[in-house]
Amino acid sequence: MKILLAEDEKELSRAVTAILERAKYAVDAAYDGAEALALAENNAYDVMVFDIMMPKMDGIELLKRIRQTGNYTPVIMLTAKSEVDDRITGLDAGADDYLTKPFAMGELLARLRSLTRRSTSYTPTKLQVGSVTLDTEEQEMRSENSIRLAGKEARLMEYLMQNAGKALSTEELFRHIWGKDENAEPKIVWMYISFLRSKLRAINADLVIEGEQNGSFALHQTAGEAV
């Protein structure tokens, strides 16, 4: 699981990062809101943790900008204040949970586990990138016409659309889609990428999945040409 931690108190950030890494999380640490925004725009995360008070861009503005891009990754807000207004502001901006400093690391870990268990509830049932709409409940992909997807195809396409334009490694895609399947191997990612490419062509979509076998893949919109 990969986490974006935006916290400007460097000692606290280093301490939290160390504990999260010991708990087998991968962590990208940012020390201001602008740096966190750049990371969020270029990488896929399972959960993001934002301090409200940060230089360059506060956590509320950071969260608003991320949500405006259609990024529904679960977010936990950290605040040194306990007033109800701060909690309401964060939740209204699109936060999924909050913690008041100082907090126990055990509580943060528990909230991370809770959010990842419920992660599917944060994603809209219909996603759109370019001409392509994906109905995650019906597992149907539509552009000039429509086509049904198998379960893993739909989950992979959903993840690519949620992170359109971002380079996602084979290992990352495998972990996210097949991580709990003990019988699967990373090479299965290439096979499903090939399936999706064929189905995108079948519906005359304006999207292409770029990348090579065993490397990274990214979903991009073409310049007005069907793929």
C-alpha positions as CSV (number, residue, x, y, z in Angstrom):
1,M,0.0,0.0,0.0
2,K,1.3,3.4,-1.0
3,I,0.7,6.6,1.1
4,L,1.3,10.3,0.4
5,L,2.1,12.1,3.7
6,A,2.1,15.9,3.6
7,E,3.4,17.3,6.9
8,D,5.6,20.3,7.2
9,E,7.0,19.4,10.7
10,K,10.0,17.4,9.4
11,E,10.7,15.6,12.7
12,L,7.1,14.4,12.9
13,S,7.1,13.5,9.3
14,R,10.2,11.4,9.6
15,A,8.8,9.7,12.7
16,V,5.5,8.9,11.1
17,T,7.2,7.7,7.9
18,A,9.4,5.3,9.8
19,I,6.5,3.8,11.7
20,L,4.4,3.4,8.5
21,E,7.3,1.8,6.7
22,R,7.8,-0.7,9.6
23,A,4.1,-1.5,9.1
24,K,4.9,-2.3,5.4
25,Y,3.5,0.8,3.8
26,A,5.4,2.7,1.1
27,V,5.5,6.4,1.9
28,D,6.1,9.5,-0.2
29,A,6.7,12.5,2.2
30,A,6.0,16.1,1.2
31,Y,6.8,19.1,3.4
32,D,4.4,21.7,1.8
33,G,1.2,21.7,0.0
34,A,2.7,22.5,-3.4
35,E,5.0,19.6,-3.3
36,A,2.2,17.3,-2.2
37,L,0.0,18.5,-5.1
38,A,2.8,17.7,-7.6
39,L,3.2,14.2,-6.2
40,A,-0.6,13.5,-6.2
41,E,-0.8,14.7,-9.8
42,N,1.9,12.3,-11.0
43,N,1.5,9.2,-8.7
44,A,-1.2,6.8,-7.6
45,Y,-1.8,6.4,-3.9
46,D,-4.1,4.2,-1.8
47,V,-4.5,6.8,1.0
48,M,-3.3,10.4,1.5
49,V,-2.6,12.1,4.8
50,F,-2.6,15.9,4.9
51,D,-1.7,18.4,7.6
52,I,-4.1,21.3,7.5
53,M,-1.5,24.0,8.3
54,M,1.3,23.9,5.7
55,P,3.4,26.5,3.8
56,K,2.8,27.4,0.1
57,M,-0.6,25.7,0.2
58,D,-2.7,24.6,3.2
59,G,-4.2,21.2,3.4
60,I,-7.8,22.4,2.7
61,E,-6.7,24.1,-0.6
62,L,-4.6,21.1,-1.5
63,L,-7.5,18.7,-0.9
64,K,-9.9,20.9,-3.0
65,R,-7.5,21.0,-5.9
66,I,-7.0,17.2,-5.8
67,R,-10.8,16.6,-5.7
68,Q,-11.3,19.0,-8.6
69,T,-9.2,16.7,-10.8
70,G,-11.6,13.8,-10.1
71,N,-9.1,12.1,-7.7
72,Y,-11.2,10.2,-5.1
73,T,-8.3,8.7,-3.1
74,P,-9.3,8.5,0.6
75,V,-7.8,11.4,2.6
76,I,-7.1,11.8,6.3
77,M,-6.6,15.4,7.6
78,L,-4.3,16.2,10.5
79,T,-5.0,19.3,12.6
80,A,-3.4,20.8,15.7
81,K,-6.8,22.3,16.5
82,S,-9.8,20.6,18.0
83,E,-12.5,23.1,17.1
84,V,-15.5,21.6,15.3
85,D,-15.3,24.3,12.5
86,D,-11.9,22.9,11.4
87,R,-13.3,19.4,11.2
88,I,-16.4,20.6,9.2
89,T,-14.2,22.6,6.8
90,G,-12.0,19.5,6.1
91,L,-14.9,17.2,5.6
92,D,-16.8,19.6,3.4
93,A,-13.6,19.9,1.2
94,G,-13.7,16.2,0.6
95,A,-11.8,14.6,3.5
96,D,-12.8,11.2,4.6
97,D,-11.5,11.3,8.1
98,Y,-9.4,13.5,10.5
99,L,-7.0,13.2,13.4
100,T,-6.2,15.9,16.0
101,K,-2.6,16.4,17.0
102,P,-1.1,14.9,19.0
103,F,-2.3,11.5,18.0
104,A,-1.4,7.9,18.8
105,M,0.3,6.1,15.9
106,G,-1.9,3.1,16.6
107,E,-5.0,5.2,15.9
108,L,-3.6,6.4,12.6
109,L,-2.7,2.9,11.6
110,A,-6.2,1.7,12.5
111,R,-7.8,4.5,10.5
112,L,-5.6,3.7,7.5
113,R,-6.8,0.1,7.7
114,S,-10.4,1.2,7.9
115,L,-10.2,3.5,4.9
116,T,-8.5,0.9,2.7
117,R,-11.2,-1.7,3.6
118,R,-13.9,0.8,2.5
119,S,-12.0,2.3,-0.4
120,T,-14.5,1.2,-3.0
121,S,-17.2,3.3,-1.4
122,Y,-15.3,6.5,-2.3
123,T,-15.3,5.9,-6.0
124,P,-18.1,7.0,-8.3
125,T,-20.0,4.2,-10.0
126,K,-19.4,5.9,-13.4
127,L,-16.1,7.3,-14.5
128,Q,-15.3,9.2,-17.7
129,V,-12.0,10.0,-19.4
130,G,-12.2,11.4,-23.0
131,S,-15.0,9.7,-24.9
132,V,-15.0,6.6,-22.6
133,T,-17.5,6.0,-19.8
134,L,-17.0,3.1,-17.4
135,D,-20.0,1.9,-15.4
136,T,-18.3,0.0,-12.6
137,E,-21.5,-1.6,-11.3
138,E,-22.5,-3.0,-14.7
139,Q,-18.9,-3.5,-15.8
140,E,-19.7,-1.9,-19.1
141,M,-17.4,0.4,-21.1
142,R,-18.9,2.8,-23.6
143,S,-17.7,5.2,-26.3
144,E,-19.2,5.1,-29.8
145,N,-20.6,1.7,-28.8
146,S,-20.4,-0.4,-25.6
147,I,-18.7,-3.6,-24.5
148,R,-18.9,-5.6,-21.3
149,L,-15.8,-6.3,-19.2
150,A,-14.8,-9.2,-17.0
151,G,-14.3,-8.5,-13.3
152,K,-10.6,-8.0,-13.3
153,E,-10.7,-6.1,-16.6
154,A,-13.2,-3.7,-15.1
155,R,-11.1,-3.2,-11.9
156,L,-8.0,-2.6,-14.0
157,M,-9.7,-0.1,-16.3
158,E,-11.2,1.7,-13.3
159,Y,-7.7,2.0,-11.7
160,L,-6.3,3.3,-15.0
161,M,-9.1,5.8,-15.4
162,Q,-8.8,7.0,-11.8
163,N,-5.1,7.6,-12.5
164,A,-5.2,8.8,-16.1
165,G,-1.9,10.2,-17.3
166,K,0.1,8.6,-14.5
167,A,2.8,6.0,-15.1
168,L,1.7,2.8,-13.1
169,S,4.3,0.0,-12.8
170,T,3.5,-3.6,-13.6
171,E,4.2,-4.3,-9.9
172,E,1.8,-1.6,-8.7
173,L,-1.0,-2.7,-11.0
174,F,-0.5,-6.3,-9.9
175,R,-0.5,-5.4,-6.2
176,H,-3.7,-3.3,-6.6
177,I,-5.8,-5.7,-8.7
178,W,-4.4,-9.2,-7.9
179,G,-2.6,-8.7,-4.6
180,K,-4.8,-11.1,-2.7
181,D,-4.8,-13.8,-5.4
182,E,-2.1,-16.3,-4.4
183,N,-2.4,-18.1,-7.8
184,A,-1.7,-15.0,-9.9
185,E,1.8,-13.8,-11.1
186,P,2.8,-10.3,-12.3
187,K,2.9,-11.4,-15.9
188,I,-0.9,-11.5,-15.9
189,V,-0.9,-7.7,-16.0
190,W,0.4,-7.6,-19.6
191,M,-2.4,-10.1,-20.7
192,Y,-5.1,-7.9,-19.2
193,I,-3.6,-4.7,-20.7
194,S,-3.8,-6.5,-24.1
195,F,-7.5,-7.4,-23.4
196,L,-8.3,-3.7,-22.6
197,R,-6.4,-2.4,-25.6
198,S,-8.5,-4.6,-27.8
199,K,-11.7,-3.6,-26.2
200,L,-10.8,0.1,-26.4
201,R,-10.3,-0.4,-30.2
202,A,-13.6,-2.3,-30.4
203,I,-15.6,0.7,-29.1
204,N,-13.6,3.2,-31.1
205,A,-12.4,5.0,-28.0
206,D,-10.1,8.0,-28.0
207,L,-8.0,6.5,-25.3
208,V,-4.8,4.5,-25.5
209,I,-2.9,2.5,-22.9
210,E,0.8,3.3,-23.4
211,G,3.6,1.0,-22.1
212,E,5.5,-2.2,-22.8
213,Q,5.5,-5.6,-21.2
214,N,7.0,-5.7,-17.6
215,G,7.2,-1.9,-17.6
216,S,4.9,0.9,-16.6
217,F,1.5,1.7,-18.2
218,A,-0.4,5.0,-18.5
219,L,-3.8,5.8,-19.9
220,H,-3.8,8.8,-22.3
221,Q,-6.3,10.5,-24.5
222,T,-5.4,10.6,-28.2
223,A,-5.4,13.8,-30.2
224,G,-8.7,13.3,-31.8
225,E,-8.0,9.9,-33.3
226,A,-9.5,6.6,-32.4
227,V,-7.2,3.9,-31.2
